[in-house]
Amino acid sequence: MKSLAVFVALLAVASAARHRWTLGQLSEAIENPTTNPSLLPALKTGLNAYMDAIFSGLDYEYIYIGTAPIDLSTWSLNELSAAIENPSTDPALLPYLKDALNALMEGLYSGSAQPAYSVIIPARDLSYWSLGELSSALQSPELNPAQAPYLVDGLNSLMAANFGGANVQSIVLAIPLEIVAASASA
């Protein structure tokens, strides 16, 4: 399987749609058993930046945390199939690998087959959602349909953790920035 390097971007660009992380939320998210381990480096970098600012005398109320786009390079049909079937593949990568596999298959069926497909994970905003916030957002008539699958997945993960014995009230979601921006303008 191809190697993957994740780069974290602490974004200082203010946007009404971006999630504002407080120091308490960052600490809770890092300790939360539902937090996807692939997001922990970004959260820990955010916590360190927050703490450095405090120790430097700055008085931050919140920061924004996100991930930079990740180019996983090009994948052949066999590589994509093997990665999707491999149980050790990071579940966060599966939607992007499946999209690439579908694009390759569509090309095969339409007669314009490509030997490989580029897989890119878009820049994502990391946000912290409570059970009540997820429920309210999913019931809102203003909900962007593109954002709904991320919220449903978060709700399902949060409920599964609670039914599994973990007493957690919130979850970290990684939603592509273009969806977050579209949700704010909707």
Disulfide bonds with the S-S distance in Angstrom:
none
